[in-house]
Amino acid sequence: MRYDPKTFRGLTFHDALPAFRDGSDSPRVYLERCLEVIEAREPVLQALVATDIEGAREAADASAERWRTGRPLSPVDGMPVGIKDLLETRTMPTEMGCKAYRGNFPKRDNAAVAALREAGALILAKTVTSELGGAHPGPTTNPFDPARTPGGSSSGSAAAVAARMLPAAIGSQVGGSIVRPAGYCGNIALKPSRGAVNRGERQASSQSVNGVHANSIEDMWRVAAEIAKRAGGDPGHRGLSGPADPPPAEKPGRLLALEGAGWSMIDDTSKEAFHSLLESVEAAGVSVLRPADDPALAALDAELMGASAVCYAIIGWESRWLYRSLADQGPDAISFRARKSLEAAEAMSVADYYAALAGREAAQAAWARALEIVDGALMLSCPGPAHLWAGDRPGEPPTARPTGDAVFNTPASILFAPAVSMPLMGVGGLPLGAQVMGAEGADARMTGFARWMLEAVEPVVIG
């Protein structure tokens, strides 16, 4: 299936609501259409680890009655949603893509899941995650070419949304796990500011977030907003700010174009596509600056060249005790890749961790200075289109990053910045996403910028 961002139309939910109100459609009928697509595509896509079909049908019938009587609980009442299998769900196991958690069924809901149930959403499925949200991939394939990766670690969430199985799914990111798979699969996705969406039980990392994959700005924002309305943000954070309805399109004044540390690893066609996109943004009246245009922008660019090293050091240190406890359960409890991550983390000292935190703080200070000049930054979501991935080869060392490199994603993660991925490019019949990144707390504004770009900028198609 070739991808063209000009013609591809993903499954959306917001535009079904008028038919729910007048009775010409219903949440139950909408759900059954999703189940038909799941039945047809899941054998190859392998995006789902578990489903609660009967529970979803029961919830859909209740939702249909609320819409019939004009008493919906929220704009996402009746929406089938997938939940990344790192987050607990009381009706389905939470196995985290990890052998050590096989059979884990705590029978409780993550805060975001509980909030979605309160809003009337249908918790239909658990979506595949790479092991523990790390580098070791699950079985999910790319919806536009099954020989390619869907990205990770929110592999199943991105793929299921792109394959029209679901209108929205929850993902999470600590390094690049929302934005990169969104870029590979052609999703619209929100990686929120740190703390903006309550992570529930998943508080171990200082920079991880829960976010949303969808096929429209409306569905993406409403899912995030309805969670924040009921569960707020992380402890000590006020949560997602902005309107309950999707922010209106807002044309940026000035954007910083960042090529970043990953520019050297991508193909020439992807570089051409991104430069064409920048030209289109400029032609639409936005001033696009480069790092060389101002010393503060150059300083930020220099700081972000080391974003991945800083990010991985912080992740490794903060995860090391969990990984050690799992590794001690037996030789097959965690993958070779997870054990290599553990080895690197256990080679660190407290001083190394503090140095990484200092690097993160320096990058944040440089970002604050840059934001006095620009409204945000525009960069690729992923290092080119999704690459071919046929699995590890027997007798050879495992591929280091089989779900793709997070080099274009770690900047937003260490900056605690909101980023919205947009399906604005197609290269060789595959999606290539771009992301707009802004100040911490400016989630609504970045959503408005993204909405404007999706409405005003012609997508780029090459090959």
Long-range contacts (C-beta under 8 A, 24 or more apart in sequence): 1-143, 1-144, 1-145, 2-144, 2-429, 3-144, 3-186, 3-426, 3-429, 3-430, 3-431, 4-426, 4-429, 4-461, 5-186, 5-423, 5-424, 5-425, 5-426, 5-431, 5-459, 5-460, 5-461, 6-426, 6-458, 6-459, 6-461, 8-186, 8-423, 9-215, 10-161, 10-162, 10-164, 10-167, 10-186, 10-187, 10-214, 10-215, 10-216, 11-37, 11-161, 11-164, 11-165, 11-166, 11-167, 11-215, 12-167, 12-214, 12-215, 12-216, 12-218, 12-219, 13-76, 13-78, 13-79, 13-167, 13-168, 13-216, 13-219, 14-75, 14-216, 14-218, 14-219, 14-222, 15-218, 17-67, 17-75, 20-64, 20-67, 20-72, 20-78, 21-67, 21-70, 23-68, 26-60, 26-64, 26-67, 26-68, 26-78, 27-60, 27-61, 27-63, 27-64, 27-67, 27-77, 27-78, 27-79, 27-122, 28-57, 28-60, 28-61, 28-63, 28-64, 30-60, 30-78, 30-80, 31-56, 31-57, 31-60, 31-78, 31-80, 31-122, 31-124, 34-80, 34-124, 34-165, 34-166, 34-167, 37-163, 37-164, 37-165, 38-125, 38-165, 41-143, 41-163, 41-164, 41-165, 42-165, 44-141, 44-146, 45-140, 45-141, 45-143, 45-146, 45-159, 45-160, 45-163, 45-165, 46-128, 46-138, 46-139, 46-140, 46-141, 46-156, 47-82, 47-127, 47-128, 47-140, 47-150, 47-155, 47-156, 47-157, 47-159, 47-160, 47-163, 47-165, 48-82, 48-125, 48-126, 48-127, 48-128, 48-156, 48-160, 48-165, 49-85, 49-93, 49-95, 49-97, 49-125, 49-126, 49-127, 49-128, 49-138, 49-156, 50-85, 50-92, 50-93, 50-125, 50-126, 51-92, 51-124, 51-125, 51-126, 52-89, 52-91, 52-92, 52-123, 52-124, 52-125, 53-124, 55-91, 55-123, 56-80, 56-122, 56-123, 56-124, 59-117, 59-120, 59-122, 59-123, 60-122, 62-120, 63-120, 63-122, 66-120, 72-120, 73-118, 73-119, 73-120, 74-119, 74-120, 74-222, 74-226, 74-229, 75-222, 75-226, 75-245, 76-116, 76-119, 76-120, 76-121, 76-168, 76-219, 76-222, 76-223, 76-226, 77-119, 77-120, 77-121, 78-120, 78-121, 78-122, 79-120, 79-121, 79-122, 79-167, 79-168, 79-219, 79-223, 80-121, 80-122, 80-124, 80-166, 80-167, 81-116, 81-121, 81-122, 81-123, 81-124, 81-166, 81-167, 81-168, 81-169, 81-170, 81-223, 82-124, 82-125, 82-126, 82-127, 82-156, 82-157, 82-160, 82-161, 82-165, 82-166, 82-168, 82-169, 82-170, 83-110, 83-112, 83-113, 83-123, 83-125, 83-126, 83-127, 83-169, 83-170, 84-126, 84-127, 84-129, 84-153, 84-154, 84-156, 84-157, 84-169, 84-170, 84-171, 84-172, 85-126, 85-127, 85-128, 85-129, 85-156, 86-129, 86-132, 86-133, 86-153, 86-172, 86-202, 87-112, 87-113, 87-170, 87-172, 87-200, 87-202, 87-210, 88-113, 88-200, 88-201, 89-113, 89-123, 89-126, 91-123, 92-123, 92-125, 92-126, 93-126, 94-126, 96-129, 96-131, 96-132, 96-133, 97-128, 97-129, 97-130, 97-131, 97-132, 97-136, 97-138, 97-153, 98-131, 98-132, 98-326, 98-333, 98-334, 98-338, 99-332, 99-333, 99-334, 100-326, 100-329, 100-333, 100-334, 109-200, 110-199, 110-200, 110-201, 110-202, 111-198, 111-199, 111-200, 111-201, 111-227, 111-231, 112-170, 112-197, 112-198, 112-199, 112-200, 112-210, 112-227, 112-231, 113-170, 113-200, 114-200, 114-230, 114-231, 115-198, 115-226, 115-227, 115-228, 115-229, 115-230, 115-231, 116-223, 116-226, 116-227, 118-230, 119-226, 119-227, 119-229, 119-230, 121-223, 121-226, 124-166, 125-160, 125-166, 126-156, 127-154, 127-155, 127-156, 127-157, 127-159, 127-160, 127-169, 127-171, 128-155, 128-156, 128-159, 129-153, 129-154, 129-155, 129-156, 130-155, 130-177, 130-403, 131-334, 131-335, 131-337, 131-338, 132-319, 132-322, 132-323, 132-326, 132-334, 132-338, 133-172, 133-174, 133-177, 133-208, 134-337, 134-338, 134-341, 135-337, 135-338, 135-341, 135-400, 135-401, 135-402, 135-403, 136-335, 136-336, 136-337, 136-338, 136-402, 137-389, 137-402, 137-403, 142-184, 142-185, 142-386, 142-430, 143-185, 144-185, 144-186, 144-386, 144-429, 144-430, 144-431, 145-386, 145-429, 145-430, 147-388, 147-389, 147-390, 148-184, 148-385, 148-386, 148-387, 148-388, 148-389, 148-430, 149-184, 149-386, 149-387, 149-389, 149-402, 149-403, 149-404, 150-181, 150-184, 150-185, 150-386, 150-403, 151-180, 151-181, 151-182, 151-183, 151-184, 151-185, 151-382, 151-386, 151-403, 151-404, 152-177, 152-180, 152-181, 152-402, 152-403, 152-404, 153-177, 153-181, 153-403, 154-178, 154-181, 154-213, 155-181, 155-403, 157-181, 157-213, 158-182, 158-184, 158-185, 158-187, 158-189, 158-213, 159-185, 161-185, 161-187, 161-213, 161-214, 161-215, 162-186, 162-187, 162-215, 162-431, 167-214, 167-215, 167-216, 167-219, 168-212, 168-213, 168-214, 168-215, 168-219, 168-220, 168-223, 169-212, 169-213, 169-214, 170-210, 170-211, 170-212, 170-213, 170-223, 171-210, 171-211, 171-212, 171-213, 172-199, 172-202, 172-208, 172-209, 172-210, 172-211, 173-208, 173-209, 173-211, 173-409, 173-413, 174-205, 174-207, 174-208, 174-209, 174-311, 174-315, 174-413, 175-308, 175-311, 175-312, 175-315, 175-406, 175-409, 175-410, 175-413, 176-404, 176-405, 176-406, 176-407, 176-408, 176-409, 176-410, 176-413, 177-406, 177-409, 178-209, 178-211, 178-213, 178-409, 178-421, 179-381, 179-382, 179-408, 179-409, 179-412, 179-419, 179-421, 179-433, 179-435, 180-381, 180-382, 180-403, 180-404, 180-406, 180-408, 180-409, 181-213, 181-403, 182-213, 182-381, 182-421, 182-433, 183-380, 183-381, 183-382, 183-408, 183-421, 183-431, 183-432, 183-433, 183-434, 183-435, 184-382, 184-385, 184-386, 184-404, 184-430, 184-431, 184-433, 185-213, 185-386, 185-431, 186-423, 186-431, 186-433, 187-213, 187-214, 187-215, 187-421, 187-423, 187-433, 188-213, 188-214, 188-215, 188-216, 188-217, 188-220, 188-420, 188-421, 188-422, 188-423, 188-450, 188-454, 189-213, 189-214, 189-220, 189-420, 189-421, 190-220, 190-221, 190-224, 190-418, 190-419, 190-420, 190-443, 190-447, 191-409, 191-412, 191-413, 191-418, 191-419, 191-420, 191-421, 192-224, 192-240, 192-418, 192-443, 193-240, 193-416, 193-417, 193-418, 193-440, 193-441, 193-442, 193-443, 194-234, 194-237, 194-416, 194-440, 195-233, 195-234, 195-236, 195-237, 195-239, 195-416, 196-224, 196-228, 196-233, 196-237, 196-239, 196-240, 196-241, 196-418, 196-441, 196-443, 197-224, 197-227, 197-228, 197-231, 197-233, 197-239, 197-240, 198-227, 198-228, 198-231, 198-232, 198-233, 198-234, 198-239, 199-234, 200-231, 203-234, 203-235, 204-318, 204-319, 204-322, 205-314, 205-315, 205-318, 205-319, 206-314, 206-318, 207-311, 207-314, 207-360, 207-413, 207-414, 207-416, 217-246, 217-447, 217-450, 217-451, 217-454, 218-246, 220-246, 220-420, 220-447, 221-245, 221-246, 221-247, 221-444, 221-447, 222-246, 224-443, 240-443, 240-444, 241-441, 241-443, 241-444, 242-443, 242-444, 242-447, 243-444, 246-447, 246-451, 247-444, 247-445, 247-447, 247-448, 247-451, 248-448, 248-451, 249-448, 249-451, 249-452, 249-455, 249-456, 250-445, 250-448, 250-449, 250-451, 250-452, 251-284, 251-285, 251-286, 251-449, 251-452, 251-456, 252-286, 252-375, 252-376, 252-436, 252-449, 252-452, 253-286, 253-287, 253-375, 254-286, 254-287, 254-288, 254-289, 254-373, 254-374, 254-375, 255-281, 255-286, 255-287, 255-288, 255-289, 255-374, 255-375, 255-376, 255-377, 255-378, 255-436, 256-288, 256-289, 256-290, 256-291, 256-297, 256-300, 256-370, 256-373, 256-374, 256-376, 256-377, 256-378, 257-288, 257-289, 257-290, 257-377, 257-378, 257-379, 258-291, 258-301, 258-304, 258-377, 258-378, 258-379, 258-411, 259-379, 260-301, 260-304, 260-305, 260-307, 260-379, 260-407, 260-408, 260-411, 261-304, 261-305, 261-306, 261-307, 261-308, 261-407, 262-380, 262-383, 262-405, 262-407, 262-408, 265-383, 265-384, 265-405, 265-407, 266-380, 266-383, 266-384, 267-384, 269-427, 269-428, 269-462, 269-463, 270-380, 270-383, 270-384, 270-385, 270-425, 270-427, 270-432, 272-462, 273-425, 273-426, 273-427, 273-432, 273-460, 273-462, 274-380, 274-425, 274-432, 274-434, 276-460, 276-462, 277-424, 277-425, 277-434, 277-457, 277-460, 278-378, 280-457, 280-458, 280-460, 281-378, 281-453, 281-457, 284-456, 284-457, 288-378, 289-373, 289-374, 294-373, 296-366, 296-369, 296-370, 296-372, 296-373, 297-370, 297-373, 297-374, 299-366, 299-369, 299-370, 300-363, 300-366, 300-367, 300-369, 300-370, 302-366, 303-362, 303-363, 303-366, 303-367, 304-363, 304-366, 304-411, 306-359, 306-363, 307-363, 307-407, 307-410, 307-411, 307-413, 307-414, 308-405, 308-406, 308-407, 308-410, 309-356, 309-359, 310-356, 310-359, 310-360, 310-363, 310-410, 310-414, 311-360, 311-406, 311-410, 311-413, 311-414, 312-410, 313-348, 313-352, 313-353, 313-355, 313-356, 313-359, 314-353, 314-356, 314-357, 314-360, 314-414, 316-341, 316-344, 316-345, 316-348, 317-345, 317-348, 317-352, 317-353, 317-356, 319-345, 320-345, 320-346, 320-348, 336-398, 337-398, 359-414, 360-414, 363-411, 363-414, 363-415, 364-414, 364-415, 364-416, 367-415, 367-417, 367-439, 368-439, 371-438, 371-439, 375-438, 375-445, 375-449, 376-436, 376-437, 376-438, 376-439, 376-442, 376-445, 376-446, 376-449, 377-436, 377-437, 377-438, 378-434, 378-435, 378-436, 378-437, 379-408, 379-411, 379-434, 379-435, 379-437, 380-408, 380-432, 380-433, 380-434, 380-435, 381-408, 381-409, 381-421, 381-422, 381-432, 381-433, 381-434, 381-435, 382-408, 382-409, 382-432, 382-433, 383-407, 383-408, 384-427, 384-432, 385-427, 385-428, 385-430, 385-431, 385-432, 386-430, 386-431, 408-435, 411-437, 412-437, 415-440, 416-440, 418-442, 418-443, 418-446, 419-446, 420-446, 420-447, 420-449, 420-450, 422-450, 422-453, 422-454, 423-459, 424-453, 424-454, 424-457, 424-459, 424-460, 425-459, 425-460, 425-461, 425-462, 426-459, 426-460, 426-461, 426-462, 426-463, 427-462, 427-463, 428-462, 428-463, 429-463
